[in-house]
Every structure is written in structure tokens, then in C-alpha cells.
């Protein structure tokens, strides 16, 4: 409670301070800075391009050049340099969190409260949030519910990726990278103008390494946590007269990576077999069910009786976008997308080369899915006046997920879940001035959705569930521009997340798949954006409160000696916090990107909502606990210095860092399944030749070789503590040529 009060006080003080003229500019100076400021950050948070410094949303943006310079190729990398953006990833599905709210579910058929879209096409499945980020124009992380303008409607936020589009002239680039663990990475793209009004762009990405985890049971075998990703994208743009254009896109990704493996620690007394307490488990004084002691946990050493396991994905996207100016100030936009994807993931369920309570068991998960979406927008307006967008959205998703333990069921599939989702929505949003300095934003969205689950079991009766929901979400805000360098805003917004089914390892228990209620959120936010240093620096601060109802979560319970997943609404969630960001140029040579996150979460749940964990199967009420993977603070920063050009070329140095506070990984907030505060840092040096065509980058990531956990769990009644690790120190060299 004291932290929560401190968050609100600190945010209000900074917002109030921003309204004072301590760093003021004259109007003439500000106008000159704005007109000549080529570094203005552009976002599409209102479904049109606007300046971040004048957009009433808390957002962090990265250009394609920034992503490459910082070595950001996945959303995991992106999260480290984004305030209040965190993740948990065990290989099955990534679980991202914005402002503390995120997926607490382990199913391939579930959708995240954090949305993900590429070129305005919603990627519904969590597995698709792993697609590589390459040939990108811009990535935006929008914090807070996105319940009016974007696709599937989210309660926490949205990551929006905009790829580079075909251009009118022939140009491109090619880059290659060699690094630790025999990493080989190649990326390239090219614009191809075919004829007047017809242009194309092709891009590709290849990333392969040998993995950083060695299996102690197979010293000369396959390494784990190895990447093997090949992806390509082709776009074709047409001018359909002076007022319309059509863009067609096809992209494919083939991922044959090796799954990550958990490190392990025994949780039983080596003499009596009784459950150990936390101190003894962490001191490596305990064993698993076979009496095996794993020794000191090490990110690079794991134990498994399997020589590697698949983490594979085959993904294809086909989309079309029509932009038609049907009147001088009115545009019609049509966005059509079709996704087809399959994946298989396997994990070592006992985390050991010598078995445990589950024997030498593994779990295999597959997903076969198809998704179609169609959005129509009618939008218009003018700068300084009314800007509006109205539209409709249709979404149809078919997923078949299987999960099984071959050692128990042989060739039979334990659980097959077929989830069909059909959703339609209409929406409208408008922002308009009510005076020279005050503006208002209002928006609403009505969603009608039906979801159906068909369950198939090998040795139990099949079952079906169906749920339908009608939901209205809205957004309202006001903004004030007291000077040319200062922008203040306040807004309220709601979001919605679909009802969910459990489809993973039910072992014939159909009752464990009963649908949950939908999650809903109400968020309040106030913020300030202040342009400094002649408009070259942007300081942003936001304070927020988010209230989530019917939060969904999965827990595992032993039923007949087997771990059955249970998915339920465990209660409500209160989130308070603040974000502070400083981005831009301090001087012509020095670029900064600094961020601070403050966060406080609290679960409000009935006494019957409990969580079972640890070797003794301790049962703990979750009321009053913190949500998982939500550190109270995170500090991130990037500093880059570009030296003056010389006869031998242009040199630059860059360092970035992240320091993350203590966090719990389980709902009972036990000290065993947690990660203490830790920090990581990366260093890079750059060179470009005098012609600005050739480039070299050398880097070291996680310079201090800090060992940190991305997730930890000791399932209730089990004999083992499992640890999924972040990457150790890596190094590499990247060469590039532009043409």
C-alpha cells in the first residue's frame, strides 16, 4: 500500500512539475524546432500517423534502425528496453505482460491480454508472438487497454509492428552476423520497382545457432535452446488511379529450433524422502524422487534422457490492404488477413536424466490453426480539427491443439481440443478540439463473440462447451496543450479478453475444460509529454491504475497421480504504477533512451481461490498476493555516442542496460519460485565507411554473464524445482552493405 501511494504521489508531482515553465521555450523557438525536427517520433495509436509528443497514450517506439543497432530481433529482446513490459517464456508459449497484466494460462488455444499485430493484422495465437522482427519500419508498444480501435480487443496493451513497404526506387541491404554458439544470421531486403505504379519489396531472415545448453546425459549430443529460423516476406504495391492503392503481402516462417530445457533442483530429503524446506532446496541439499542430486544450477548445463526436443513452427500469412480516398477528407481502408500455422513443442516433464515422480516422461503439444480477419475503416478529418474513424471487424479462428505424455499413453493422444472462435465488432473513435489548447477523445466498440470447444479423449467420453458474449468497451480522454513544448492528458479506457477453455493434458477430465468468464479491465491514466532541447528530447511521464475483473489463471493439480491443469477465474486484480521515459538527442553526437517503471499489483480473491505449490503441496490463498512476473521496478537505458566523421569512416559506441527488481513467479508468492533483482548490460561498437554504404558492428551481450531465471516453478506435490534461464554472455560481429 505504501508503494502504491508512493507511485501515485511521484507521478502527480512530476506531471504537475511538467506544467511549470522551468524549461520553457519561446513560441518562436518551439515552432522552429518543430518545423526542423526530423526526429519526431511517429505512432499509429489512433489508427493514423500522429506525433508521439501530441498523442494521448503511453507508448514506447523503436525504428527499424534502432532495433538493429540494439540487437532486438524478438519481442523478448524488445521487452528489456521497454518500461513496464515483461515476459515469461518456458518455450511452450511466451507470456507477455504490460503494466503487470498478462497471460496466466498455458494453452496454445488461449489469447493474451497483450495483443500483437503486424501491419494491422492481428496474430491471435501466442506462438506467433515469436516470429522474428526483420525489415521493420517501426514497432510500437502501446500501454493500457486497447478496447476500441485495435482488432481483438485487449485488456493490457498492444505491440504493433509496421514493416517496410515497397518503394519507388531500387535499393536494399544485406547483413550477416557470426557469434557465440556458432550463430549464423543473415538478413536482407530489396525494393523492386516493376513499372510506373507497380512496386515490390522482398525480405528474408535466417538465424541458426548450436544452442547454449549442453545436456549432461548426452555430452556429445544435440544442444538445447538452439535457434533455426528461416523467414521470408514479399509485398507488391499497386497504384489504382490517383486516389487508391492496393498492397498485397505474403510471408512464411519455418522454425526448427530446439526447445529450451529447465535447470532442476531436487526438493526431497535424501534420507527420508520428505519434502525439503525452501532454504535446503536452494542450497542444493535435496534430491528428486530417484535420489538424484542435480548439483549447482547452471544455465548452460541441463539433465535430460532425451537428446533434444522440438520447438517447431510453420507459419504463413497472406494479406491485402486497400486505401481509397473516396473524398478530399475521407478515406476507406480495407485490411484482409489469412494465417495458417502449425507447431509442435516437446518438454522433458521430469527435468532429469534419471526420472522422478513422473518417470522419464515427456509432454508433447501440437497446434494446427487457421485464422481469417477482415476489417473495414472509414476515416477522415484534418489537422487541428475533428479526426474520426468508424469501422467493422470480423474474426474467425480455428485451432486444434493436442497434448499427450507418450510414456503414459503410447501412440494415443491424451487430449485433443478443437476451439472455434467467431467474433464481430463495430467501432467508432473521434478526437477533436474544444478550444485552441484543449482536445477531447471519445470511442466505443461493441463485440459479439462465440467460442466452442470440442474435446476428444482416447479413453474417456468426449465433451463439448460453448459460450457467447456481447461486450461494449469504450475510451474517453481529454488533453491540454498549455505551451508549444508541453502536452498533458488524462483518459479512461476499458478492455476485454475472451472467455477461455483449458485444452492441455486433461487426462480424461472434461470438467477441467469448463469455460471461464471473460476478463474485463478499466484503466485510468494521466500523463505529460515535454519536448526539451529544441524539440530533440522527449520526456514522458504517466501514472495509471488498472482494475481487472475475472482474471484467468491455470494451476496444476494431481488427479489420480497425474497433473491435471485447472483453468478458472481466480479474482480481481488491482494495478497501480508509473512510467518515466527520456528519449532523443542530448547533443548531435549523444543519443539517449532511458526508462523507469514502477508497479504495484494486488489480487482480490475469495478465500476459496487458493494455489498449491512446493514439494509438500502447500495450499495458500491468493487474496492479497502480487501477480506473477511483475517486478516493483525496472530501469532500462541506452546511450549511444556518434563520433565526428573521419577520413576512415564514421564510428559510434553504444551501451544499454536493464535492472529488474525482485519478482515472484507463482501466485502464492513463495520465496522459492522467485528471482531476486538483477541487471544485465550490452556493449556495441559501430563503423560505417565514408560512402555510408558498408557497416560493421561488434557486440557483447550480457557482459557480466549474469545468470537469471525467466521462470521458476515447483509444482504442488512434485519432487523437483524447475528453472528456465535467460541467455548467458554472447558476442558477435555483424557486417552489412546497402545498395
Secondary structure as GFF3:
##gff-version 3
##sequence-region A 1 739
A	DSSP	alpha_helix	2	18	.	.	.	ID=ss1
A	DSSP	alpha_helix	27	36	.	.	.	ID=ss2
A	DSSP	beta_strand	42	43	.	.	.	ID=ss3
A	DSSP	beta_strand	50	51	.	.	.	ID=ss4
A	DSSP	three_ten_helix	52	54	.	.	.	ID=ss5
A	DSSP	beta_strand	58	63	.	.	.	ID=ss6
A	DSSP	alpha_helix	64	69	.	.	.	ID=ss7
A	DSSP	alpha_helix	75	80	.	.	.	ID=ss8
A	DSSP	beta_strand	85	89	.	.	.	ID=ss9
A	DSSP	beta_strand	94	98	.	.	.	ID=ss10
A	DSSP	beta_strand	101	102	.	.	.	ID=ss11
A	DSSP	beta_strand	114	118	.	.	.	ID=ss12
A	DSSP	beta_strand	121	122	.	.	.	ID=ss13
A	DSSP	three_ten_helix	126	130	.	.	.	ID=ss14
A	DSSP	beta_strand	136	143	.	.	.	ID=ss15
A	DSSP	beta_strand	157	163	.	.	.	ID=ss16
A	DSSP	beta_strand	171	179	.	.	.	ID=ss17
A	DSSP	three_ten_helix	180	182	.	.	.	ID=ss18
A	DSSP	beta_strand	183	195	.	.	.	ID=ss19
A	DSSP	beta_strand	198	208	.	.	.	ID=ss20
A	DSSP	beta_strand	214	215	.	.	.	ID=ss21
A	DSSP	beta_strand	228	239	.	.	.	ID=ss22
A	DSSP	beta_strand	244	258	.	.	.	ID=ss23
A	DSSP	beta_strand	263	266	.	.	.	ID=ss24
A	DSSP	beta_strand	268	269	.	.	.	ID=ss25
A	DSSP	alpha_helix	278	282	.	.	.	ID=ss26
A	DSSP	beta_strand	286	287	.	.	.	ID=ss27
A	DSSP	beta_strand	301	302	.	.	.	ID=ss28
A	DSSP	beta_strand	310	327	.	.	.	ID=ss29
A	DSSP	beta_strand	330	348	.	.	.	ID=ss30
A	DSSP	beta_strand	362	381	.	.	.	ID=ss31
A	DSSP	beta_strand	387	404	.	.	.	ID=ss32
A	DSSP	alpha_helix	406	409	.	.	.	ID=ss33
A	DSSP	beta_strand	415	433	.	.	.	ID=ss34
A	DSSP	beta_strand	438	457	.	.	.	ID=ss35
A	DSSP	beta_strand	463	483	.	.	.	ID=ss36
A	DSSP	beta_strand	486	497	.	.	.	ID=ss37
A	DSSP	three_ten_helix	510	513	.	.	.	ID=ss38
A	DSSP	beta_strand	519	532	.	.	.	ID=ss39
A	DSSP	beta_strand	537	559	.	.	.	ID=ss40
A	DSSP	beta_strand	562	585	.	.	.	ID=ss41
A	DSSP	beta_strand	590	604	.	.	.	ID=ss42
A	DSSP	beta_strand	610	613	.	.	.	ID=ss43
A	DSSP	beta_strand	618	621	.	.	.	ID=ss44
A	DSSP	beta_strand	633	642	.	.	.	ID=ss45
A	DSSP	beta_strand	650	660	.	.	.	ID=ss46
A	DSSP	beta_strand	663	664	.	.	.	ID=ss47
A	DSSP	beta_strand	674	675	.	.	.	ID=ss48
A	DSSP	beta_strand	678	688	.	.	.	ID=ss49
A	DSSP	beta_strand	694	701	.	.	.	ID=ss50
A	DSSP	beta_strand	709	713	.	.	.	ID=ss51
A	DSSP	beta_strand	720	725	.	.	.	ID=ss52
A	DSSP	beta_strand	730	738	.	.	.	ID=ss53
###
